[in-house]
Every structure is written in C-alpha cells, then in structure tokens.
C-alpha cells in the first residue's frame, strides 16, 4: 500500500466494490403500515420509486453516518433510530457497477415527520406496505427482508409501540400486528378483536389510562400506554406472544 500525501489516505492496489446504504423506514398512520420512498431524479431507474439511500462518501465516518445523511438529504427525515439488519451483495443488483448495500430499518410514527424530496430525489412519499409501486434495483427484496425481520421480532419484542403515539387504542395496536403478520394467511386468530385485547392485556405491560378517545358520539375506545418497566420485568421470563 502507498500513502497519498494529497488525500492523506492509504491507496490500495486491490479492487474495491462501491458501497451504499439504504433505509427502510416503516411509518404507521393509525390504520396501516407504510414505507417511505423517494422518486429517483437520476439514472439508472430515472423516475422510479426507491428506498432513500446512496453511496458512502469519503467524508462519512461510518455506514451509519452515510444512511442518516442520505435519509435527511432525500426526505428531510432526521432524529430517528435506524438499525442495521442485512447486507445485500448480489452481483447483478446494480447495473452501473458492483455495488454492495447495507440495509437499515426504522419504525416511526408517520405524522411526526414532514417529508419532502431533496438532493437527487424528486419526491418523497409514504406508500402502504400492501400497495407499493414498482421499485428500482432490488429494493422490493430489501423491504420484504426488513418486513420478515419485523414478523419475527414482533413476537418477542414490543416493537409496535415505536409506531404509536404515547397513548393509543387497542384497535390501533391490532392494526400494526395485522399489517406486519398477514393474518389472513398465517394468523387468522389475530383478526378477533376480543382475543387480541385479551392476549395483549395478559402480557402485563399494556396499561389502561382510564381515559377514552373523545369526539365520536358512537364509539369511544379506551386509551392505553406501554409500561416499559413492566415489559423489562416480563422479559426476564423469556415470553413469546402467540395468537
């Protein structure tokens, strides 16, 4: 290896693939799960919808720095927790060159963010998870992989609460599970509202606030909160939520 005094970096004689980061941001609107996408303003896949993301730059200190930067530049979203979940390295995934991408995902309350396209993204929009447009690159596979990760973890961790406001109704919580778990195919019991409420309250870490949703004379569902201390105590028993 040789040190370049101009760039102050070591130069390697070995070939290197390009590396990108992509963010799968799931947002809940009270009824269904959504995914944040951008409309590409450059080739390849000009005008196609894709995940927010891009190439890691020399100024990025880490993959995490890259994905947060790209997400903010392309969608105006910041101050969220992103978790790395898988690397995608198929040789044909990008028509430009050999590109390896590191996938990250996040769970957010959709209404908290004012999204807008920026940088090389013409637009940024939320799409329902079951009504996604045709996607660029292998981004459909990336989203499906992130969703599969959620389907596994939601049985062991209260990840749904990241998608809800502090106070929420039981139907809202149930809608998250329905969006993620595909009950018509895999979990038909999940569609039973009474059974769902019974299962959730039995866990011990979902508490009634004593308040109800106001403004609807015909229907006033109860409000609940997530008790983190009770969850941590219940977690010691290695619980798993089954329907």
Residue, then its C-alpha position, 0 to 999 in steps of 0.5 A: x500500500x502507498x500513502x497519498x500525501x494529497x488525500x492523506x489516505x492509504x491507496x490500495x492496489x486491490x479492487x474495491x466494490x462501491x458501497x451504499x446504504x439504504x433505509x427502510x423506514x416503516x411509518x404507521x398512520x393509525x390504520x396501516x403500515x407504510x414505507x417511505x420512498x423517494x422518486x429517483x431524479x437520476x439514472x439508472x431507474x430515472x423516475x422510479x420509486x426507491x428506498x432513500x439511500x446512496x453511496x458512502x462518501x469519503x467524508x462519512x465516518x461510518x455506514x451509519x453516518x452515510x444512511x442518516x445523511x442520505x435519509x435527511x438529504x432525500x426526505x428531510x427525515x432526521x432524529x430517528x433510530x435506524x438499525x442495521x439488519x442485512x447486507x445485500x451483495x448480489x452481483x447483478x443488483x446494480x447495473x452501473x457497477x458492483x455495488x454492495x448495500x447495507x440495509x437499515x430499518x426504522x419504525x416511526x410514527x408517520x405524522x411526526x415527520x414532514x417529508x419532502x424530496x431533496x438532493x437527487x430525489x424528486x419526491x418523497x412519499x409514504x406508500x402502504x406496505x400492501x400497495x407499493x409501486x414498482x421499485x428500482x434495483x432490488x429494493x422490493x427484496x430489501x423491504x420484504x427482508x426488513x418486513x420478515x425481520x419485523x414478523x419475527x421480532x414482533x413476537x418477542x419484542x414490543x416493537x409496535x409501540x415505536x409506531x404509536x403515539x404515547x397513548x393509543x387504542x387497542x384497535x390501533x395496536x391490532x392494526x400494526x400486528x395485522x399489517x406486519x403478520x398477514x393474518x389472513x394467511x398465517x394468523x387468522x386468530x389475530x383478526x378477533x378483536x376480543x382475543x387480541x385485547x385479551x392476549x395483549x392485556x395478559x402480557x402485563x405491560x399494556x396499561x389502561x389510562x382510564x381515559x377514552x378517545x373523545x369526539x365520536x358520539x358512537x364509539x369511544x375506545x379506551x386509551x392505553x400506554x406501554x409500561x416499559x418497566x413492566x415489559x423489562x420485568x416480563x422479559x426476564x421470563x423469556x415470553x413469546x406472544x402467540x395468537 
